[in-house]
Amino acid sequence: MARFGGSSSGASSSRDALFDKRGGGYAPLGNQPRVVSWNDDDDDEEDEVEFSGRRADQNVSVQQIRQHQQEMIQEQDRGLEALSEVISRQKNLAQVIGNEVDYQNELIDDITDHVDRTNDRLIAQTSRVRTIDRKDSTGRYWAVIIILLVAIILIVVL
């Protein structure tokens, strides 16, 4: 069964109508006709056509149906253009985000390089400090040994 009729009950009812039990699709546009169903059993039944509440045999011409189809196509084109603009903006935003991520990755790589070099220098300086500390400790031992040697010599001589 194919039906044309005007009803605008909102976006949610339009979406619900797209998944009609009969397997057809709606495209309600105010007082404009809408297609409801094209089932395989359409050939077995007599088609009932309504246009703005009137039967097809009551002054509904093929020209009016074609005009309605053209209006539906134009509305779909406007919707696709709007969708295209949204997708284009999202693409641009994704490219900007991608560029920013690349820049941030370069910064992170630079920071990592600096941290690695600083870590290597810190390890080298720590090693030098340990060496100096060991040499310093050894120097004290020698100083103590020399003082004790002098003290022993003084005690033996006196």
Backbone as CSV, one residue per row, in Angstrom:
resi,resn,N_x,N_y,N_z,CA_x,CA_y,CA_z,C_x,C_y,C_z
1,MET,0.850,-1.167,0.000,0.000,0.000,0.000,0.894,1.228,0.000
2,ALA,0.609,2.198,-0.851,1.345,3.453,-0.873,0.408,4.552,-0.467
3,ARG,0.881,5.434,0.393,0.043,6.508,0.899,0.778,7.818,0.816
4,PHE,0.073,8.862,0.443,0.637,10.195,0.474,-0.248,11.008,1.375
5,GLY,0.340,11.725,2.307,-0.486,12.534,3.194,0.386,13.488,3.973
6,GLY,-0.212,14.485,4.512,0.557,15.482,5.230,0.364,15.368,6.714
7,SER,1.452,15.167,7.422,1.404,15.263,8.874,2.792,15.588,9.349
8,SER,2.907,16.579,10.203,4.212,16.911,10.762,4.102,16.809,12.261
9,SER,4.440,15.648,12.767,4.317,15.419,14.199,5.665,15.460,14.884
10,GLY,6.679,15.993,14.240,7.968,16.133,14.886,8.988,15.154,14.375
11,ALA,10.224,15.414,14.746,11.337,14.613,14.247,11.302,13.186,14.774
12,SER,10.917,13.004,16.045,10.956,11.658,16.597,9.906,10.770,15.956
13,SER,8.716,11.312,15.681,7.716,10.489,15.033,8.131,10.173,13.606
14,SER,8.869,11.085,12.966,9.365,10.821,11.619,10.363,9.675,11.647
15,ARG,11.242,9.692,12.643,12.220,8.616,12.755,11.529,7.300,13.064
16,ASP,10.551,7.337,13.964,9.818,6.119,14.296,9.091,5.584,13.074
17,ALA,8.561,6.496,12.279,7.806,6.088,11.113,8.695,5.448,10.061
18,LEU,9.981,5.754,10.064,10.891,5.156,9.096,10.974,3.650,9.266
19,PHE,10.709,3.194,10.455,10.797,1.771,10.740,9.410,1.203,10.999
20,ASP,8.497,1.510,10.125,7.116,1.049,10.196,7.076,-0.476,10.128
21,LYS,6.111,-1.096,10.775,5.970,-2.546,10.793,5.828,-3.111,9.385
22,ARG,5.282,-2.321,8.498,5.059,-2.809,7.143,6.333,-2.762,6.313
23,GLY,7.434,-2.240,6.874,8.701,-2.261,6.164,8.917,-1.073,5.251
24,GLY,8.068,-0.087,5.288,8.213,1.067,4.415,8.917,2.194,5.117
25,GLY,9.042,3.324,4.434,9.698,4.467,5.016,8.856,5.702,4.858
26,TYR,8.870,6.586,5.823,8.126,7.829,5.798,9.063,8.971,5.496
27,ALA,8.533,9.989,4.910,9.251,11.237,4.756,8.247,12.367,4.897
28,PRO,7.645,12.567,6.086,6.607,13.577,6.239,7.183,14.983,6.109
29,LEU,6.527,15.807,5.343,6.977,17.169,5.113,5.804,18.129,5.221
30,GLY,5.158,18.190,6.325,4.023,19.098,6.476,2.846,18.620,5.655
31,ASN,2.343,19.472,4.760,1.211,19.109,3.908,1.649,18.408,2.639
32,GLN,2.863,17.941,2.604,3.362,17.299,1.402,3.155,15.795,1.498
33,PRO,3.070,15.127,0.366,2.849,13.678,0.386,4.044,12.943,0.977
34,ARG,3.817,11.738,1.455,4.885,10.909,1.987,4.713,9.481,1.499
35,VAL,5.832,8.797,1.286,5.809,7.415,0.832,5.880,6.541,2.065
36,VAL,5.007,5.549,2.136,4.965,4.713,3.315,5.584,3.354,3.077
37,SER,5.244,2.687,1.977,5.693,1.311,1.871,5.743,0.871,0.425
38,TRP,6.735,0.040,0.144,6.813,-0.666,-1.126,7.117,-2.122,-0.787
39,ASN,6.121,-2.891,-0.552,6.299,-4.305,-0.213,6.114,-5.158,-1.453
40,ASP,6.560,-6.422,-1.356,6.380,-7.343,-2.471,4.909,-7.635,-2.697
41,ASP,4.065,-7.508,-1.653,2.650,-7.804,-1.811,1.893,-6.629,-2.415
42,ASP,2.597,-5.550,-2.820,1.906,-4.422,-3.443,1.232,-4.843,-4.741
43,ASP,1.815,-5.820,-5.426,1.246,-6.242,-6.698,-0.088,-6.944,-6.502
44,ASP,-0.292,-7.578,-5.330,-1.507,-8.337,-5.071,-2.657,-7.453,-4.629
45,GLU,-2.354,-6.279,-4.078,-3.405,-5.418,-3.555,-3.596,-4.218,-4.458
46,GLU,-4.743,-3.623,-4.354,-5.002,-2.383,-5.066,-4.379,-1.262,-4.262
47,ASP,-3.569,-0.417,-4.900,-2.907,0.665,-4.193,-3.900,1.754,-3.853
48,GLU,-3.761,2.242,-2.621,-4.580,3.364,-2.177,-3.672,4.570,-2.085
49,VAL,-4.002,5.652,-2.758,-3.172,6.837,-2.779,-3.965,7.983,-2.196
50,GLU,-3.344,8.665,-1.209,-3.952,9.846,-0.621,-2.990,10.999,-0.765
51,PHE,-3.486,12.184,-0.999,-2.663,13.378,-1.109,-3.371,14.477,-0.348
52,SER,-2.781,14.893,0.761,-3.355,15.919,1.634,-4.800,15.588,1.995
53,GLY,-5.033,14.331,2.316,-6.353,13.925,2.778,-7.332,13.627,1.656
54,ARG,-6.937,13.706,0.397,-7.844,13.423,-0.727,-7.406,12.140,-1.409
55,ARG,-8.309,11.426,-1.961,-8.004,10.229,-2.732,-7.337,10.640,-4.041
56,ALA,-6.593,9.716,-4.645,-5.850,10.011,-5.861,-6.766,10.439,-7.002
57,ASP,-7.958,9.919,-7.025,-8.868,10.268,-8.116,-9.512,11.631,-7.911
58,GLN,-9.162,12.325,-6.830,-9.711,13.649,-6.547,-8.674,14.726,-6.814
59,ASN,-8.366,15.001,-8.050,-7.528,16.107,-8.491,-6.057,15.996,-8.070
60,VAL,-5.508,14.799,-7.935,-4.086,14.645,-7.670,-3.445,14.214,-8.982
61,SER,-2.554,15.047,-9.457,-1.954,14.738,-10.754,-0.547,14.192,-10.568
62,VAL,-0.073,13.606,-11.635,1.294,13.108,-11.645,2.250,14.283,-11.468
63,GLN,1.896,15.424,-12.014,2.720,16.626,-11.886,2.894,17.013,-10.418
64,GLN,1.815,16.930,-9.629,1.903,17.265,-8.211,2.805,16.275,-7.471
65,ILE,2.704,15.010,-7.829,3.538,13.995,-7.190,5.002,14.232,-7.554
66,ARG,5.272,14.537,-8.827,6.644,14.821,-9.250,7.180,16.066,-8.564
67,GLN,6.306,17.069,-8.434,6.723,18.290,-7.747,7.103,17.962,-6.306
68,HIS,6.281,17.149,-5.669,6.581,16.742,-4.294,7.903,15.981,-4.222
69,GLN,8.138,15.083,-5.182,9.394,14.342,-5.204,10.571,15.296,-5.355
70,GLN,10.442,16.297,-6.215,11.514,17.281,-6.392,11.758,18.054,-5.097
71,GLU,10.678,18.407,-4.398,10.828,19.113,-3.124,11.538,18.231,-2.098
72,MET,11.196,16.940,-2.088,11.855,16.012,-1.167,13.343,15.900,-1.492
73,ILE,13.660,15.825,-2.786,15.053,15.734,-3.205,15.802,16.995,-2.811
74,GLN,15.178,18.161,-2.994,15.816,19.415,-2.606,16.055,19.461,-1.102
75,GLU,15.081,18.990,-0.332,15.253,18.963,1.131,16.378,18.013,1.523
76,GLN,16.439,16.857,0.860,17.528,15.928,1.127,18.871,16.554,0.753
77,ASP,18.908,17.268,-0.368,20.145,17.945,-0.782,20.580,18.963,0.256
78,ARG,19.611,19.733,0.794,19.954,20.708,1.837,20.498,19.996,3.072
79,GLY,19.879,18.899,3.428,20.363,18.126,4.569,21.765,17.585,4.331
80,LEU,22.015,17.086,3.120,23.342,16.572,2.791,24.379,17.681,2.767
81,GLU,24.003,18.864,2.283,24.923,19.996,2.299,25.282,20.384,3.732
82,ALA,24.269,20.405,4.607,24.526,20.727,6.017,25.430,19.670,6.643
83,LEU,25.163,18.404,6.317,25.999,17.313,6.828,27.423,17.441,6.297
84,SER,27.550,17.808,5.032,28.868,18.004,4.435,29.625,19.116,5.146
85,GLU,28.955,20.203,5.480,29.605,21.303,6.201,30.072,20.855,7.582
86,VAL,29.236,20.084,8.271,29.607,19.590,9.604,30.818,18.670,9.497
87,ILE,30.792,17.782,8.517,31.917,16.853,8.345,33.181,17.621,7.976
88,SER,33.041,18.647,7.147,34.197,19.472,6.772,34.782,20.165,7.997
89,ARG,33.917,20.721,8.854,34.414,21.358,10.083,35.105,20.345,10.980
90,GLN,34.529,19.150,11.086,35.149,18.117,11.914,36.492,17.696,11.335
91,LYS,36.592,17.623,10.004,37.856,17.286,9.365,38.904,18.347,9.685
92,ASN,38.519,19.618,9.554,39.458,20.703,9.859,39.885,20.657,11.321
93,LEU,38.927,20.422,12.198,39.240,20.326,13.623,40.181,19.151,13.890
94,ALA,39.928,18.032,13.252,40.795,16.863,13.426,42.200,17.159,12.921
95,GLN,42.321,17.899,11.811,43.640,18.247,11.296,44.370,19.181,12.263
96,VAL,43.643,20.142,12.826,44.258,21.059,13.797,44.710,20.281,15.024
97,ILE,43.867,19.386,15.497,44.225,18.564,16.663,45.434,17.691,16.332
98,GLY,45.440,17.104,15.130,46.572,16.277,14.711,47.862,17.078,14.678
99,ASN,47.801,18.300,14.148,48.995,19.156,14.121,49.466,19.489,15.528
100,GLU,48.522,19.782,16.410,48.871,20.094,17.794,49.498,18.880,18.478
101,VAL,48.956,17.701,18.226,49.522,16.475,18.809,50.947,16.260,18.288
102,ASP,51.157,16.492,16.984,52.510,16.359,16.438,53.470,17.335,17.117
103,TYR,53.034,18.581,17.289,53.861,19.596,17.945,54.176,19.183,19.384
104,GLN,53.149,18.724,20.099,53.351,18.291,21.485,54.296,17.091,21.544
105,ASN,54.196,16.179,20.581,55.108,15.029,20.542,56.547,15.480,20.334
106,GLU,56.744,16.487,19.462,58.093,17.027,19.273,58.620,17.629,20.571
107,LEU,57.761,18.378,21.275,58.173,18.953,22.555,58.543,17.859,23.552
108,ILE,57.739,16.824,23.610,58.010,15.721,24.534,59.329,15.045,24.168
109,ASP,59.570,14.850,22.860,60.844,14.249,22.436,62.022,15.128,22.844
110,ASP,61.888,16.455,22.667,62.959,17.373,23.072,63.199,17.298,24.580
111,ILE,62.129,17.299,25.341,62.256,17.210,26.802,62.919,15.891,27.194
112,THR,62.518,14.811,26.529,63.110,13.501,26.822,64.605,13.508,26.535
113,ASP,64.997,14.117,25.400,66.428,14.212,25.074,67.184,15.004,26.144
114,HIS,66.619,16.131,26.557,67.264,16.953,27.590,67.370,16.190,28.909
115,VAL,66.329,15.495,29.263,66.346,14.726,30.512,67.401,13.618,30.431
116,ASP,67.494,12.963,29.281,68.504,11.908,29.128,69.919,12.469,29.251
117,ARG,70.169,13.602,28.587,71.501,14.219,28.682,71.791,14.659,30.116
118,THR,70.804,15.246,30.773,70.984,15.678,32.157,71.233,14.485,33.061
119,ASN,70.531,13.390,32.826,70.725,12.177,33.610,72.140,11.637,33.421
120,ASP,72.625,11.623,32.175,73.996,11.157,31.910,75.018,12.048,32.616
121,ARG,74.816,13.357,32.543,75.734,14.285,33.220,75.684,14.084,34.730
122,LEU,74.505,13.868,35.264,74.343,13.652,36.706,75.082,12.386,37.137
123,ILE,74.969,11.331,36.346,75.674,10.086,36.664,77.185,10.312,36.633
124,ALA,77.667,11.040,35.613,79.107,11.312,35.509,79.581,12.159,36.690
125,GLN,78.843,13.180,37.056,79.233,14.043,38.180,79.196,13.275,39.494
126,THR,78.211,12.417,39.658,78.126,11.604,40.874,79.341,10.690,40.979
127,SER,79.744,10.126,39.869,80.937,9.270,39.855,82.182,10.076,40.235
128,ARG,82.310,11.288,39.707,83.456,12.147,40.056,83.455,12.491,41.537
129,VAL,82.289,12.796,42.071,82.188,13.124,43.498,82.609,11.930,44.337
130,ARG,82.211,10.750,43.964,82.602,9.545,44.706,84.122,9.349,44.647
131,THR,84.695,9.587,43.464,86.142,9.447,43.330,86.862,10.452,44.217
132,ILE,86.437,11.700,44.175,87.045,12.733,45.016,86.855,12.393,46.486
133,ASP,85.679,11.895,46.841,85.413,11.527,48.234,86.359,10.418,48.678
134,ARG,86.577,9.420,47.806,87.496,8.345,48.139,88.926,8.869,48.275
135,LYS,89.320,9.731,47.364,90.665,10.307,47.443,90.810,11.160,48.694
136,ASP,89.768,11.869,49.015,89.801,12.717,50.199,89.938,11.862,51.451
137,SER,89.199,10.757,51.509,89.280,9.862,52.663,90.662,9.243,52.754
138,THR,91.262,8.886,51.668,92.598,8.310,51.645,93.622,9.349,52.092
139,GLY,93.471,10.571,51.707,94.365,11.654,52.120,94.322,11.844,53.627
140,ARG,93.198,11.705,54.230,93.087,11.840,55.688,93.863,10.728,56.376
141,TYR,93.734,9.520,55.815,94.460,8.403,56.412,95.969,8.668,56.366
142,TRP,96.434,9.166,55.239,97.870,9.470,55.126,98.273,10.562,56.106
143,ALA,97.401,11.543,56.269,97.714,12.614,57.224,97.795,12.056,58.635
144,VAL,96.902,11.187,59.008,96.912,10.572,60.330,98.163,9.720,60.494
145,ILE,98.527,8.975,59.476,99.719,8.126,59.545,100.969,8.983,59.745
146,ILE,101.098,10.069,59.004,102.266,10.936,59.121,102.324,11.569,60.518
147,ILE,101.202,12.030,61.029,101.175,12.630,62.380,101.580,11.594,63.418
148,LEU,101.064,10.385,63.291,101.430,9.329,64.236,102.927,8.982,64.130
149,LEU,103.441,8.962,62.911,104.856,8.675,62.706,105.726,9.746,63.364
150,VAL,105.342,10.995,63.186,106.068,12.100,63.826,105.968,11.950,65.341
151,ALA,104.799,11.606,65.863,104.631,11.452,67.307,105.512,10.305,67.823
152,ILE,105.591,9.228,67.091,106.414,8.090,67.521,107.897,8.484,67.516
153,ILE,108.315,9.201,66.513,109.704,9.644,66.416,110.008,10.597,67.593
154,LEU,109.115,11.485,67.910,109.321,12.424,69.017,109.407,11.661,70.350
155,ILE,108.591,10.670,70.497,108.599,9.902,71.742,109.888,9.099,71.844
156,VAL,110.364,8.533,70.789,111.578,7.726,70.802,112.773,8.650,71.045
157,VAL,112.853,9.776,70.495,113.959,10.708,70.621,113.921,11.327,72.032
158,LEU,113.001,11.573,72.600,112.942,12.221,73.893,113.037,11.207,74.947
